[in-house]
Amino acid sequence: MIDYELLHNEVVSILKLKGDPVGYRLYSDIPEDLPYLRDNLALCQVIKQVAVYGKPIAVHSENVDACVLGSYVLGLKQLPEDLAERWVKYRGFTREIYEEMIRKTHVFEAGKYKSALFAPLKHFKTIQLDPDGVVLIVNSTQAYLVLANYFSATGIKPVSDFNGYIACELLVPPVKGRSPWLTVPCGGARGLAEAQDDELWISMKPEHLEKTMSRMKQTGAKYP
């Protein structure tokens, strides 16, 4: 098992992120002992709050539905039946483009998971469980350091695609074997989670992050 406290501290000291690296773990049930969010937030808000405040947050279908796209990405809920009409009426989409947006969004299979835990990476040492993935909130230079050093360590190119509207889909690709994954925060993440102009989001498997940090330590690379 990876020493997640050590890896967390290496990320903080070498990359100097604006917030903690955020690990996430998906559950097929709703464990009673998780620190469930009492409010109802968007998924992007949950990720950002964990990064900024360093506290674990657990979610289920009823408390991560403030943006229906986030609960849909996690496979916790289906989209509202009138959502297409709203995007056509208020956002000027054609129905065909809306359907393409939904079809091309990375989502978990509906009903496969019932809850999820988001926590600072070091928390997974405390609970002695592996996260399914890690989210890093970075600027362009930090993103370069992560992606270039991962390639230098493995010869594997990072991946990305983006439709402009559903940044929280970045949780899905690493779990399905596409890691590291780079995305640009969407308008919702900027409005709800206050993503900044210079902010990018990377998701990756924890073992890929470990390889990246090992390479950076080996070469002395770091964020200034």
Salt bridges, closest charged atoms under 4 A:
ASP3 OD1 - LYS125 NZ 3.49
GLU5 OE1 - LYS125 NZ 3.67
GLU10 OE2 - LYS217 NZ 2.64
ASP20 OD1 - HIS8 NE2 3.41
GLU62 OE2 - LYS77 NZ 3.67
ASP65 OD2 - LYS77 NZ 3.14
ASP82 OD1 - ARG86 NH2 3.12
GLU100 OE2 - ARG103 NE 2.94
GLU100 OE1 - LYS104 NZ 3.07
ASP161 OD1 - HIS106 NE2 3.23
ASP198 OD1 - LYS18 NZ 3.15
GLU199 OE1 - LYS48 NZ 3.27
